[in-house]
Amino acid sequence: MYSESMTKRITISVPDDVAERLEAAGPRQASSYVSQAVRQAAEREKTEQALEELFERFGRPSPAELDHARRLTDQAIAWQADQLRNRGSAT
């Protein structure tokens, strides 16, 4: 999906705790870690923008609708976990 062949070296400033984690990871791992974090943040921003556009068009969901969606999501996650557990015990 992403090309690792083209890279650009940049200098950034980060809080001390972040710098410690990156230094502990080593230069190659640190670059990969930061690249992945930036890509995930960009994807989140794109998703949030799409949601805002939907909210503007159709309105925001009510608290009851959000609660219902959370319950459905929890049920789906539980179902998926059961499927994975059952698949593992079937072997």
C-alpha positions as a Markdown table, in Angstrom:
| # | Residue | x | y | z |
|---|---|---|---|---|
| 1 | Met | 0.0 | 0.0 | 0.0 |
| 2 | Tyr | 2.7 | 2.5 | 0.9 |
| 3 | Ser | 6.1 | 2.7 | -0.8 |
| 4 | Glu | 9.1 | 2.5 | 1.5 |
| 5 | Ser | 11.5 | 3.1 | -1.3 |
| 6 | Met | 11.0 | 6.9 | -1.3 |
| 7 | Thr | 12.0 | 8.5 | 1.9 |
| 8 | Lys | 12.7 | 12.0 | 3.1 |
| 9 | Arg | 14.7 | 12.9 | 6.2 |
| 10 | Ile | 13.1 | 15.5 | 8.4 |
| 11 | Thr | 13.7 | 16.8 | 11.9 |
| 12 | Ile | 10.9 | 17.1 | 14.5 |
| 13 | Ser | 10.6 | 18.0 | 18.1 |
| 14 | Val | 8.7 | 15.7 | 20.4 |
| 15 | Pro | 8.0 | 15.5 | 24.1 |
| 16 | Asp | 10.6 | 13.8 | 26.3 |
| 17 | Asp | 8.5 | 10.7 | 26.9 |
| 18 | Val | 7.9 | 10.2 | 23.1 |
| 19 | Ala | 11.6 | 10.7 | 22.4 |
| 20 | Glu | 12.5 | 8.1 | 25.0 |
| 21 | Arg | 10.2 | 5.5 | 23.3 |
| 22 | Leu | 11.6 | 6.4 | 19.8 |
| 23 | Glu | 15.2 | 6.2 | 21.0 |
| 24 | Ala | 14.6 | 2.8 | 22.7 |
| 25 | Ala | 13.1 | 1.5 | 19.4 |
| 26 | Gly | 16.2 | 2.4 | 17.4 |
| 27 | Pro | 16.4 | 4.5 | 14.2 |
| 28 | Arg | 14.7 | 2.1 | 11.7 |
| 29 | Gln | 12.0 | 1.1 | 14.1 |
| 30 | Ala | 11.4 | 4.8 | 15.1 |
| 31 | Ser | 10.9 | 5.9 | 11.5 |
| 32 | Ser | 8.5 | 3.0 | 10.9 |
| 33 | Tyr | 6.6 | 3.8 | 14.2 |
| 34 | Val | 6.3 | 7.5 | 13.4 |
| 35 | Ser | 5.3 | 6.8 | 9.8 |
| 36 | Gln | 2.5 | 4.4 | 10.9 |
| 37 | Ala | 1.3 | 6.9 | 13.6 |
| 38 | Val | 1.1 | 9.7 | 11.0 |
| 39 | Arg | -0.8 | 7.5 | 8.5 |
| 40 | Gln | -3.3 | 6.4 | 11.2 |
| 41 | Ala | -3.8 | 10.0 | 12.3 |
| 42 | Ala | -4.4 | 11.0 | 8.7 |
| 43 | Glu | -6.9 | 8.2 | 8.2 |
| 44 | Arg | -8.7 | 9.2 | 11.4 |
| 45 | Glu | -8.9 | 12.8 | 10.2 |
| 46 | Lys | -10.3 | 11.7 | 6.9 |
| 47 | Thr | -12.9 | 9.5 | 8.7 |
| 48 | Glu | -13.9 | 12.4 | 11.0 |
| 49 | Gln | -14.3 | 14.7 | 8.1 |
| 50 | Ala | -16.6 | 12.2 | 6.3 |
| 51 | Leu | -18.6 | 11.9 | 9.5 |
| 52 | Glu | -19.0 | 15.6 | 9.9 |
| 53 | Glu | -20.2 | 15.8 | 6.3 |
| 54 | Leu | -22.8 | 13.1 | 7.0 |
| 55 | Phe | -23.8 | 14.9 | 10.2 |
| 56 | Glu | -24.3 | 18.1 | 8.3 |
| 57 | Arg | -26.4 | 16.4 | 5.7 |
| 58 | Phe | -28.5 | 14.1 | 7.9 |
| 59 | Gly | -28.1 | 15.5 | 11.4 |
| 60 | Arg | -26.3 | 14.1 | 14.4 |
| 61 | Pro | -27.5 | 10.8 | 16.0 |
| 62 | Ser | -29.4 | 11.1 | 19.3 |
| 63 | Pro | -27.9 | 9.7 | 22.5 |
| 64 | Ala | -30.4 | 6.8 | 22.2 |
| 65 | Glu | -29.2 | 6.1 | 18.7 |
| 66 | Leu | -25.6 | 6.2 | 19.7 |
| 67 | Asp | -26.3 | 3.8 | 22.6 |
| 68 | His | -28.1 | 1.4 | 20.3 |
| 69 | Ala | -25.1 | 1.6 | 17.9 |
| 70 | Arg | -22.7 | 0.9 | 20.7 |
| 71 | Arg | -24.7 | -2.2 | 21.8 |
| 72 | Leu | -24.8 | -3.5 | 18.3 |
| 73 | Thr | -21.0 | -3.0 | 18.0 |
| 74 | Asp | -20.4 | -4.7 | 21.3 |
| 75 | Gln | -22.5 | -7.7 | 20.1 |
| 76 | Ala | -20.7 | -7.9 | 16.8 |
| 77 | Ile | -17.3 | -7.8 | 18.6 |
| 78 | Ala | -18.4 | -10.5 | 21.0 |
| 79 | Trp | -19.7 | -12.7 | 18.1 |
| 80 | Gln | -16.4 | -12.3 | 16.3 |
| 81 | Ala | -14.4 | -13.2 | 19.4 |
| 82 | Asp | -16.6 | -16.3 | 19.8 |
| 83 | Gln | -16.0 | -17.3 | 16.2 |
| 84 | Leu | -12.3 | -16.9 | 16.6 |
| 85 | Arg | -12.3 | -19.0 | 19.8 |
| 86 | Asn | -14.4 | -21.7 | 18.2 |
| 87 | Arg | -12.2 | -21.8 | 15.2 |
| 88 | Gly | -9.2 | -22.3 | 17.5 |
| 89 | Ser | -10.8 | -25.1 | 19.5 |
| 90 | Ala | -11.9 | -26.9 | 16.3 |
| 91 | Thr | -8.4 | -27.6 | 15.2 |
